[in-house]
Amino acid sequence: MEINRSNIFEILKNTNIHPDKDYGQNFLLEPEIANSIVELADIQESDRVLEIGPGLGSLTHFIDMKNANFSVCDIDSKMIDFLKIFYKDRIIYINDDIRKVDISTYDKIIGNLPYNITTELVEYLLLNATKAKKMVLMIQLEAFNRFYDLSGENYGAISVLTRLCCDVEKHFVVKPGSFHPVPKCKSVVFTLTRKHDYNEEDIIGTYKLAKSLFLNRRKTIYNNLKNYLGDASKASELLSKLNLDPNLRPENINPEIYFRMYQLIQK
């Protein structure tokens, strides 16, 4: 069933469903936007597709039209019960916290992610949805730069992980008025297209290294490495091999250098 401005309030009244702030529920009211989001996933009938946080089904309606193997995951049982009325057994329903679900077998993942745990969810997707060729996500606009920026205050370990795993592309901004209830911020739709440039085990190792070094992001990379390795001479030798200025800070080093740093440490 298509969710739009004409039927949203009638649906909420008849079902006695109320948007739950604890779950970060904001229902998308614009079918054109919902369709555009789904189209970005380029869903094929042979794909296994997962939608995270379907809510009342704004995106679900358009994903279902693709006739793929389709699952939805929502922590709120009321949303699952509502979707079952309209989609019956055409969809596989998962009533659970997505962070507890095995997502390793899905080819495409689509989701309007709750703002309060955005970084944690994207981290979980990147580390566990290793088969997913493409993920189409909608998040708070201000949070997007954590995954996109390669320098400055927004750049951190999660940026390193994102860029080593995926090609990141920003598509369009969604205004607050496109949702009910109206959030206090704009949202952005972007895609993560999986790359296979690096071994998954090495990516995880690099991410753990970056997390350790970014814990003290105001310290120089030399001081951070000295503490990490427990040896000043090893830190100096490593920086020399990488041709890095010891006075640089973690935010001045790109993901590929972190990857090389991890490989040298392993050797």
VOGU-400571 format. One record per residue (C-alpha): chain; z, y, x; residue number from 0. Coordinates in steps of 0.25 Angstrom, whole numbers. Layout:
r unit: A, zz: Z, yy: Y, xx: X, pos: NUM
...
END
This chain:
r unit: A, zz: 0, yy: 0, xx: 0, pos: 0
r unit: A, zz: -4, yy: 14, xx: 5, pos: 1
r unit: A, zz: 8, yy: 23, xx: 7, pos: 2
r unit: A, zz: 5, yy: 38, xx: 5, pos: 3
r unit: A, zz: 11, yy: 51, xx: -1, pos: 4
r unit: A, zz: 8, yy: 47, xx: -15, pos: 5
r unit: A, zz: 16, yy: 34, xx: -15, pos: 6
r unit: A, zz: 27, yy: 35, xx: -5, pos: 7
r unit: A, zz: 37, yy: 41, xx: -14, pos: 8
r unit: A, zz: 34, yy: 32, xx: -25, pos: 9
r unit: A, zz: 36, yy: 20, xx: -16, pos: 10
r unit: A, zz: 49, yy: 24, xx: -10, pos: 11
r unit: A, zz: 54, yy: 27, xx: -24, pos: 12
r unit: A, zz: 50, yy: 14, xx: -30, pos: 13
r unit: A, zz: 55, yy: 5, xx: -18, pos: 14
r unit: A, zz: 67, yy: 13, xx: -16, pos: 15
r unit: A, zz: 63, yy: 14, xx: -1, pos: 16
r unit: A, zz: 69, yy: 25, xx: 7, pos: 17
r unit: A, zz: 64, yy: 29, xx: 21, pos: 18
r unit: A, zz: 75, yy: 24, xx: 31, pos: 19
r unit: A, zz: 78, yy: 34, xx: 42, pos: 20
r unit: A, zz: 85, yy: 23, xx: 50, pos: 21
r unit: A, zz: 71, yy: 16, xx: 51, pos: 22
r unit: A, zz: 63, yy: 29, xx: 53, pos: 23
r unit: A, zz: 55, yy: 27, xx: 41, pos: 24
r unit: A, zz: 44, yy: 37, xx: 38, pos: 25
r unit: A, zz: 33, yy: 33, xx: 29, pos: 26
r unit: A, zz: 19, yy: 37, xx: 32, pos: 27
r unit: A, zz: 12, yy: 44, xx: 20, pos: 28
r unit: A, zz: -2, yy: 46, xx: 25, pos: 29
r unit: A, zz: -11, yy: 34, xx: 23, pos: 30
r unit: A, zz: -22, yy: 40, xx: 32, pos: 31
r unit: A, zz: -12, yy: 41, xx: 44, pos: 32
r unit: A, zz: -7, yy: 27, xx: 41, pos: 33
r unit: A, zz: -22, yy: 21, xx: 41, pos: 34
r unit: A, zz: -25, yy: 29, xx: 54, pos: 35
r unit: A, zz: -13, yy: 23, xx: 61, pos: 36
r unit: A, zz: -17, yy: 9, xx: 57, pos: 37
r unit: A, zz: -31, yy: 11, xx: 61, pos: 38
r unit: A, zz: -26, yy: 15, xx: 75, pos: 39
r unit: A, zz: -22, yy: 0, xx: 77, pos: 40
r unit: A, zz: -36, yy: -5, xx: 75, pos: 41
r unit: A, zz: -30, yy: -17, xx: 68, pos: 42
r unit: A, zz: -39, yy: -30, xx: 68, pos: 43
r unit: A, zz: -37, yy: -42, xx: 58, pos: 44
r unit: A, zz: -33, yy: -51, xx: 70, pos: 45
r unit: A, zz: -22, yy: -41, xx: 74, pos: 46
r unit: A, zz: -7, yy: -44, xx: 72, pos: 47
r unit: A, zz: -2, yy: -30, xx: 67, pos: 48
r unit: A, zz: 12, yy: -25, xx: 66, pos: 49
r unit: A, zz: 17, yy: -13, xx: 59, pos: 50
r unit: A, zz: 31, yy: -7, xx: 63, pos: 51
r unit: A, zz: 39, yy: 0, xx: 52, pos: 52
r unit: A, zz: 29, yy: -1, xx: 41, pos: 53
r unit: A, zz: 38, yy: 6, xx: 31, pos: 54
r unit: A, zz: 31, yy: 7, xx: 17, pos: 55
r unit: A, zz: 18, yy: 3, xx: 24, pos: 56
r unit: A, zz: 10, yy: 16, xx: 27, pos: 57
r unit: A, zz: 3, yy: 9, xx: 39, pos: 58
r unit: A, zz: 5, yy: -5, xx: 33, pos: 59
r unit: A, zz: -5, yy: -3, xx: 22, pos: 60
r unit: A, zz: -17, yy: 0, xx: 32, pos: 61
r unit: A, zz: -13, yy: -11, xx: 42, pos: 62
r unit: A, zz: -13, yy: -21, xx: 31, pos: 63
r unit: A, zz: -27, yy: -17, xx: 28, pos: 64
r unit: A, zz: -31, yy: -22, xx: 42, pos: 65
r unit: A, zz: -29, yy: -37, xx: 38, pos: 66
r unit: A, zz: -22, yy: -40, xx: 51, pos: 67
r unit: A, zz: -10, yy: -49, xx: 53, pos: 68
r unit: A, zz: 0, yy: -38, xx: 50, pos: 69
r unit: A, zz: 16, yy: -37, xx: 51, pos: 70
r unit: A, zz: 25, yy: -26, xx: 48, pos: 71
r unit: A, zz: 39, yy: -24, xx: 54, pos: 72
r unit: A, zz: 49, yy: -15, xx: 47, pos: 73
r unit: A, zz: 64, yy: -15, xx: 49, pos: 74
r unit: A, zz: 66, yy: -10, xx: 35, pos: 75
r unit: A, zz: 66, yy: -22, xx: 25, pos: 76
r unit: A, zz: 63, yy: -12, xx: 13, pos: 77
r unit: A, zz: 49, yy: -9, xx: 20, pos: 78
r unit: A, zz: 46, yy: -23, xx: 22, pos: 79
r unit: A, zz: 49, yy: -26, xx: 7, pos: 80
r unit: A, zz: 40, yy: -15, xx: 3, pos: 81
r unit: A, zz: 28, yy: -19, xx: 11, pos: 82
r unit: A, zz: 30, yy: -34, xx: 6, pos: 83
r unit: A, zz: 27, yy: -29, xx: -8, pos: 84
r unit: A, zz: 13, yy: -24, xx: -4, pos: 85
r unit: A, zz: 8, yy: -32, xx: 7, pos: 86
r unit: A, zz: 15, yy: -45, xx: 4, pos: 87
r unit: A, zz: 12, yy: -56, xx: 14, pos: 88
r unit: A, zz: 0, yy: -48, xx: 20, pos: 89
r unit: A, zz: 10, yy: -43, xx: 30, pos: 90
r unit: A, zz: 21, yy: -49, xx: 39, pos: 91
r unit: A, zz: 34, yy: -42, xx: 37, pos: 92
r unit: A, zz: 44, yy: -40, xx: 48, pos: 93
r unit: A, zz: 57, yy: -34, xx: 43, pos: 94
r unit: A, zz: 64, yy: -31, xx: 57, pos: 95
r unit: A, zz: 66, yy: -21, xx: 68, pos: 96
r unit: A, zz: 53, yy: -21, xx: 75, pos: 97
r unit: A, zz: 60, yy: -21, xx: 89, pos: 98
r unit: A, zz: 65, yy: -35, xx: 85, pos: 99
r unit: A, zz: 51, yy: -40, xx: 81, pos: 100
r unit: A, zz: 41, yy: -48, xx: 90, pos: 101
r unit: A, zz: 29, yy: -39, xx: 91, pos: 102
r unit: A, zz: 22, yy: -47, xx: 102, pos: 103
r unit: A, zz: 11, yy: -53, xx: 94, pos: 104
r unit: A, zz: 5, yy: -40, xx: 87, pos: 105
r unit: A, zz: -8, yy: -34, xx: 90, pos: 106
r unit: A, zz: -6, yy: -21, xx: 83, pos: 107
r unit: A, zz: 7, yy: -13, xx: 80, pos: 108
r unit: A, zz: 8, yy: -1, xx: 71, pos: 109
r unit: A, zz: 20, yy: 7, xx: 68, pos: 110
r unit: A, zz: 26, yy: 20, xx: 63, pos: 111
r unit: A, zz: 39, yy: 19, xx: 72, pos: 112
r unit: A, zz: 52, yy: 24, xx: 69, pos: 113
r unit: A, zz: 55, yy: 37, xx: 77, pos: 114
r unit: A, zz: 69, yy: 33, xx: 81, pos: 115
r unit: A, zz: 65, yy: 21, xx: 89, pos: 116
r unit: A, zz: 51, yy: 24, xx: 93, pos: 117
r unit: A, zz: 52, yy: 22, xx: 108, pos: 118
r unit: A, zz: 60, yy: 9, xx: 106, pos: 119
r unit: A, zz: 49, yy: 4, xx: 97, pos: 120
r unit: A, zz: 38, yy: 7, xx: 106, pos: 121
r unit: A, zz: 45, yy: 1, xx: 117, pos: 122
r unit: A, zz: 46, yy: -12, xx: 109, pos: 123
r unit: A, zz: 32, yy: -12, xx: 105, pos: 124
r unit: A, zz: 27, yy: -10, xx: 119, pos: 125
r unit: A, zz: 36, yy: -20, xx: 125, pos: 126
r unit: A, zz: 34, yy: -31, xx: 114, pos: 127
r unit: A, zz: 20, yy: -29, xx: 107, pos: 128
r unit: A, zz: 12, yy: -33, xx: 119, pos: 129
r unit: A, zz: 1, yy: -39, xx: 111, pos: 130
r unit: A, zz: -1, yy: -26, xx: 103, pos: 131
r unit: A, zz: -14, yy: -20, xx: 107, pos: 132
r unit: A, zz: -11, yy: -8, xx: 99, pos: 133
r unit: A, zz: 1, yy: -1, xx: 93, pos: 134
r unit: A, zz: -1, yy: 11, xx: 83, pos: 135
r unit: A, zz: 12, yy: 18, xx: 82, pos: 136
r unit: A, zz: 17, yy: 31, xx: 75, pos: 137
r unit: A, zz: 30, yy: 38, xx: 81, pos: 138
r unit: A, zz: 36, yy: 51, xx: 82, pos: 139
r unit: A, zz: 27, yy: 61, xx: 89, pos: 140
r unit: A, zz: 38, yy: 65, xx: 99, pos: 141
r unit: A, zz: 40, yy: 51, xx: 103, pos: 142
r unit: A, zz: 26, yy: 48, xx: 106, pos: 143
r unit: A, zz: 26, yy: 55, xx: 120, pos: 144
r unit: A, zz: 37, yy: 45, xx: 125, pos: 145
r unit: A, zz: 25, yy: 35, xx: 125, pos: 146
r unit: A, zz: 14, yy: 44, xx: 129, pos: 147
r unit: A, zz: 19, yy: 54, xx: 139, pos: 148
r unit: A, zz: 17, yy: 50, xx: 154, pos: 149
r unit: A, zz: 26, yy: 61, xx: 159, pos: 150
r unit: A, zz: 37, yy: 71, xx: 155, pos: 151
r unit: A, zz: 49, yy: 69, xx: 147, pos: 152
r unit: A, zz: 43, yy: 60, xx: 136, pos: 153
r unit: A, zz: 38, yy: 50, xx: 147, pos: 154
r unit: A, zz: 47, yy: 38, xx: 149, pos: 155
r unit: A, zz: 48, yy: 23, xx: 151, pos: 156
r unit: A, zz: 42, yy: 21, xx: 137, pos: 157
r unit: A, zz: 30, yy: 29, xx: 141, pos: 158
r unit: A, zz: 28, yy: 20, xx: 153, pos: 159
r unit: A, zz: 29, yy: 8, xx: 145, pos: 160
r unit: A, zz: 19, yy: 13, xx: 134, pos: 161
r unit: A, zz: 9, yy: 18, xx: 144, pos: 162
r unit: A, zz: 9, yy: 5, xx: 152, pos: 163
r unit: A, zz: 8, yy: -4, xx: 139, pos: 164
r unit: A, zz: -2, yy: 5, xx: 131, pos: 165
r unit: A, zz: -12, yy: 16, xx: 129, pos: 166
r unit: A, zz: -6, yy: 26, xx: 121, pos: 167
r unit: A, zz: -14, yy: 35, xx: 111, pos: 168
r unit: A, zz: -9, yy: 46, xx: 102, pos: 169
r unit: A, zz: -17, yy: 46, xx: 89, pos: 170
r unit: A, zz: -11, yy: 56, xx: 79, pos: 171
r unit: A, zz: 1, yy: 63, xx: 74, pos: 172
r unit: A, zz: 7, yy: 61, xx: 60, pos: 173
r unit: A, zz: 15, yy: 73, xx: 54, pos: 174
r unit: A, zz: 29, yy: 71, xx: 47, pos: 175
r unit: A, zz: 23, yy: 74, xx: 33, pos: 176
r unit: A, zz: 15, yy: 61, xx: 34, pos: 177
r unit: A, zz: 28, yy: 53, xx: 32, pos: 178
r unit: A, zz: 39, yy: 51, xx: 22, pos: 179
r unit: A, zz: 50, yy: 55, xx: 25, pos: 180
r unit: A, zz: 45, yy: 66, xx: 34, pos: 181
r unit: A, zz: 49, yy: 64, xx: 48, pos: 182
r unit: A, zz: 53, yy: 76, xx: 57, pos: 183
r unit: A, zz: 42, yy: 73, xx: 67, pos: 184
r unit: A, zz: 28, yy: 70, xx: 69, pos: 185
r unit: A, zz: 23, yy: 56, xx: 72, pos: 186
r unit: A, zz: 12, yy: 51, xx: 81, pos: 187
r unit: A, zz: 3, yy: 39, xx: 80, pos: 188
r unit: A, zz: -1, yy: 32, xx: 93, pos: 189
r unit: A, zz: -7, yy: 19, xx: 98, pos: 190
r unit: A, zz: -2, yy: 10, xx: 109, pos: 191
r unit: A, zz: -14, yy: 2, xx: 114, pos: 192
r unit: A, zz: -9, yy: -10, xx: 123, pos: 193
r unit: A, zz: -14, yy: -10, xx: 138, pos: 194
r unit: A, zz: -13, yy: -22, xx: 147, pos: 195
r unit: A, zz: -14, yy: -15, xx: 160, pos: 196
r unit: A, zz: 0, yy: -20, xx: 164, pos: 197
r unit: A, zz: 8, yy: -33, xx: 163, pos: 198
r unit: A, zz: 18, yy: -32, xx: 152, pos: 199
r unit: A, zz: 29, yy: -37, xx: 161, pos: 200
r unit: A, zz: 26, yy: -26, xx: 171, pos: 201
r unit: A, zz: 26, yy: -16, xx: 159, pos: 202
r unit: A, zz: 40, yy: -20, xx: 155, pos: 203
r unit: A, zz: 45, yy: -19, xx: 169, pos: 204
r unit: A, zz: 38, yy: -5, xx: 171, pos: 205
r unit: A, zz: 45, yy: 0, xx: 158, pos: 206
r unit: A, zz: 58, yy: -5, xx: 163, pos: 207
r unit: A, zz: 57, yy: 2, xx: 176, pos: 208
r unit: A, zz: 52, yy: 15, xx: 169, pos: 209
r unit: A, zz: 64, yy: 14, xx: 160, pos: 210
r unit: A, zz: 74, yy: 13, xx: 171, pos: 211
r unit: A, zz: 67, yy: 25, xx: 179, pos: 212
r unit: A, zz: 66, yy: 34, xx: 167, pos: 213
r unit: A, zz: 81, yy: 32, xx: 164, pos: 214
r unit: A, zz: 83, yy: 43, xx: 174, pos: 215
r unit: A, zz: 70, yy: 51, xx: 172, pos: 216
r unit: A, zz: 75, yy: 64, xx: 179, pos: 217
r unit: A, zz: 78, yy: 57, xx: 192, pos: 218
r unit: A, zz: 67, yy: 55, xx: 202, pos: 219
r unit: A, zz: 59, yy: 42, xx: 202, pos: 220
r unit: A, zz: 65, yy: 39, xx: 216, pos: 221
r unit: A, zz: 79, yy: 40, xx: 211, pos: 222
r unit: A, zz: 76, yy: 32, xx: 199, pos: 223
r unit: A, zz: 69, yy: 21, xx: 207, pos: 224
r unit: A, zz: 80, yy: 21, xx: 218, pos: 225
r unit: A, zz: 90, yy: 18, xx: 207, pos: 226
r unit: A, zz: 81, yy: 8, xx: 200, pos: 227
r unit: A, zz: 78, yy: 0, xx: 213, pos: 228
r unit: A, zz: 92, yy: 3, xx: 219, pos: 229
r unit: A, zz: 85, yy: 6, xx: 232, pos: 230
r unit: A, zz: 80, yy: 20, xx: 237, pos: 231
r unit: A, zz: 70, yy: 14, xx: 247, pos: 232
r unit: A, zz: 64, yy: 5, xx: 237, pos: 233
r unit: A, zz: 62, yy: 17, xx: 228, pos: 234
r unit: A, zz: 56, yy: 25, xx: 239, pos: 235
r unit: A, zz: 46, yy: 14, xx: 243, pos: 236
r unit: A, zz: 42, yy: 12, xx: 228, pos: 237
r unit: A, zz: 39, yy: 26, xx: 226, pos: 238
r unit: A, zz: 31, yy: 27, xx: 239, pos: 239
r unit: A, zz: 23, yy: 15, xx: 234, pos: 240
r unit: A, zz: 20, yy: 22, xx: 221, pos: 241
r unit: A, zz: 17, yy: 35, xx: 228, pos: 242
r unit: A, zz: 27, yy: 42, xx: 219, pos: 243
r unit: A, zz: 35, yy: 55, xx: 222, pos: 244
r unit: A, zz: 50, yy: 51, xx: 222, pos: 245
r unit: A, zz: 54, yy: 63, xx: 215, pos: 246
r unit: A, zz: 45, yy: 60, xx: 203, pos: 247
r unit: A, zz: 53, yy: 57, xx: 190, pos: 248
r unit: A, zz: 51, yy: 45, xx: 181, pos: 249
r unit: A, zz: 43, yy: 54, xx: 171, pos: 250
r unit: A, zz: 33, yy: 57, xx: 182, pos: 251
r unit: A, zz: 28, yy: 43, xx: 184, pos: 252
r unit: A, zz: 17, yy: 36, xx: 176, pos: 253
r unit: A, zz: 18, yy: 22, xx: 169, pos: 254
r unit: A, zz: 8, yy: 16, xx: 179, pos: 255
r unit: A, zz: 17, yy: 20, xx: 191, pos: 256
r unit: A, zz: 29, yy: 14, xx: 184, pos: 257
r unit: A, zz: 21, yy: 2, xx: 183, pos: 258
r unit: A, zz: 18, yy: 2, xx: 198, pos: 259
r unit: A, zz: 32, yy: 5, xx: 201, pos: 260
r unit: A, zz: 37, yy: -7, xx: 193, pos: 261
r unit: A, zz: 27, yy: -16, xx: 200, pos: 262
r unit: A, zz: 31, yy: -12, xx: 214, pos: 263
r unit: A, zz: 46, yy: -14, xx: 210, pos: 264
r unit: A, zz: 43, yy: -28, xx: 206, pos: 265
r unit: A, zz: 36, yy: -31, xx: 219, pos: 266
END
